[in-house]
Amino acid sequence: MILMNPKFKLAWRIVPVIFTIVVAKVLMHQFGFEVFSLSPLFTAIISANIFLIGFLVSGVLSDYKESEKIPTDISSNIESIADEGKIVYKSKNKDIGIEIVQSCSKMCGDISAWFENKKGTAAVMDDLEGFNDCFIKLEGLSHPPFVARLKGEQNTIRKLINRAHTIKDTNFIGTGYAIAEIITIILISGFIFIKMEPFYEGVFFISFVSFMLIYMIYFIKNLDNPFGYGQGGSVENVSLKPFLQTQRRLDSWIEKNK
């Protein structure tokens, strides 16, 4: 069914919250606790909150777009290092060439595990430093500019990992989240105590607006951490397929040239 599509996962998570709001509204109506009247100021607050949410979305979206490029860039850098190993294998030394390609394949798996929160940042940095042993062995087999280029690729990978680590650990304008959440809670609480006629149209209106506001806050929080693998509440994660594809290609080459 279309509603079972993974893209509706976040929406289904909000349904129990909306159900609770509707039940509270019905109870307030039944017991006569609807003491507020719908004011134009109330709709103005809704518009202001939507504007604030739009501002937050635009902010986290830029980080998300940058994050989408990081796995592809890292895997490309690793494959560039592997290419030098393939050249050495064909021209000068088979064992060292295969060792370099194997190190690159292992690096793909290590960084992929790090993105999935199965490995710590310090451990990945140590693995990355392990390329130094390969570079030392290359000194007599490759031109110095080529080794320098590989060191540049290694440094680029290190920068990208640090950048991804910062994105994972940093929230975009935490105070902005706070005010959006506070306004949303106040609005929904006000909805429950506002008298609307006819009643069932009011319930529909409250359900729709509450769903929209709560969904957008959850959506922003998911976008703010595009590397939320292993976290149950995360649904908008960048793809790690570049690592799997690169590792598959390198492993295939290793099998053919053993």
N, C-alpha and C positions, 0 to 999 in steps of 0.2 A: 504493500500500500504506500501511496505517496507520503502519508503522514509519518511513516516509519523511516523516511529518508533521514540520514544523519544530520542534514542541515536543520531539521526541526527539533534536534535534541535539546537545544537551549530553550525553545518555546515550551516543550513538554515539562521542563524543569520548573517553569514559572506557573504552570496550570494549578498546582495545589495552593500556591500563594493567592492567585486570583479567586479560587474557590473559597478560601478563608475570608477574603475581603467581601465577597458576595454574601456569605453566611452572616458575617457581622452586620452588613447593611440591612439584610432582611430582619435580623433580630432587633436592630435599632428602630426599624419601621414598625415592627409588631408591638414593641413596648413603648412607643411614642417618644423616643429619645432624639428624634430629628429636630434639633433646636435651631439650626442655622438655615438661612435662605440663600439661594444661589445669587451671587453678586458678580457684576462685571469685573471687579477686582480679582475675583477668584480665577476667572478665565485669563486675566492678564498675568497672574502668577504662573499659570500653566504654560503660557507662551514664553515667559522668561526662562522657565526651567528647560523647555525644549531648546531654546537658544543656547543655554549653558551646555546642555548635553551635546548639541551640534559642535560647539567649540571643542569639547573634550574628544569627540570622535575625530575631528580634523587633526588634533594633536597626536593621538595615538596611531592614526592611520599612516602618518609619515614614518614613524618607527617601524610599523608593521611592514611597509613596503621595503624599507631598508633591510629588515630581517629576512625577507623572502630571498634576497640576493646572497646572503651569507653562506648557506650550505653549498650553493652552486659555485661561488667564488673559492671557497676552501677546497672543494673537490677538484676544481680546475688546477689550483696550485699544487695539490698533491699529485695529480696526473702529470703535471709538467716535470716534477721531480722524478717520477717514474720513467718518463721518456728518456731522461739522461741515463738511467739505469739500463734501459733497453739498448741505447746506443753503445754503451760500454760493453754490454753483453755481446753485441754483434761484431764489434771491432777489436776488443782487447782482452777482456777478462769475463768469462761466463759467470763464475761464482759470485763476484762482486756485483755484477749487473742484476742477477737474480735476487741477491740479498737486498738491494735497493728497492726493487719492485715489491718484494715481500714486505719490507718495512712500510712502504706506501699503502699496501693493501691493509696491513694491520692498523695503520694510522686512520684509515677510513672507518674501520670498525670501532676504534677507540673514541673517535670524535662523535660518531653516531650514538654510541652508548652514553657519551657525556651529554649530548642534546636530550637524550631520553632520561636524564637524571639518574643514570645507573653508575656513573663514575664522576669523581670530583675534578674540579678544575686543575688543582695542583698535580694530580696524576696524569692528566692529559698534557700538561706543560712538560712534565718529565718525559713522557713518551715522545713529544715533539723534539725535545733536546736530544733524544736518541739518534736523530738524523745526523748529529755531529760525527758519530763514529763512521757513518757511511761517507760523509764528506772527506774525512781524513784519508780513507782508503782510496778516494777518487783523485787525490792530489797528484799522484804520479801517472794517472791514466787519462786525465782529461785536462783541457786547457784551463788555466786559472780564471779567465773570465766566465767560463761555464760554471765553475764551482761557486764563484761570487754570485752568479745569477741564482743558483740553487739556494744559497744563503738568503738571498732576497725573497725567494718564494717562501722559505721557512719563516722569515720575519713577518711576511704578509699574513701567513696563517696564524701566527701568534697574535697579531693585531686584531684579526677578525674574531678569534676566540675571546679575547679580552672585551671586544665590543659586544659580542653576544652575551657574555657574562654580565656586563653592565646593564644591558636591556632586560635580562632575566631578573636582576635584583633591584631594579629601579622602577618605581611607579611614576607615571606621568601626572604631575601636579596633584599630590594626595589631598591637598585642601580643596581642590576643585571637585574631586570625588565626594568629599565630605559634605560640601554645600549642596551638591546635586542630590545626594542621598537624604539629607535633612529636609530639603524642600519637597522631595517626593513623598517622604513619610508624612509630612504635615498635610500635603495635598490629599493623600489617600485617607488620612484620618478625618480631614474635613469632609471628603466625599461621604463618608459613613454617616456623618451627623447632619448632612444637608438634606432638606426636604425637597423632593423633586416630584413633579406631577406631569404625566402619569407615572406611577411608581416603577413599572416594569421597563419603561423607556429609560428611566433614571438608572436602573440596575445595569442595563446594556451600556449606557454611556460610561458609568463608573468602571465597568469591567474592561471596556476598550481602552480608556485613557490609562488606567492602572497597568494594564498589560503592556502598553506602549512604553510607559516611563520605566517600569521595572525591567523590561526586556532590554532597553537601551543601556541601562546601567550595567546589567550583566554582560552585555555585548562589549561595552567599552573595557570592562575588566578583563575579558578574554582577549581582546585585541592587544591590551597593554602587555601581555606576556605571551608572545607568539612561540615561545619555547617551553610551553607548559606540559610537556610529555610526562606521563606518570602521575599527573595531578588530576584527580577525578572530575573536577569542575571545569577543566579546560577543553574547549571544543574547536577553537580557531588556532591551530598550530601550523607553522610553515612545514612544507614537505621536506623529508629527509631522503627522498628518492635519489638525488644526485650522488650521495655517498654509496648507496646500495648499487647503483649502476656502475660507478667508478670501481668499486671493490670487485664487482662481478667481472668487469673487463680485465682488471689486473690479475685476478685469480685464473681466468681463462688463459691469459698469456703465460702465466707461470706453469700451468699444466702442460701447455704445448711445448715449452722450451726447457723442461727439466732434463 
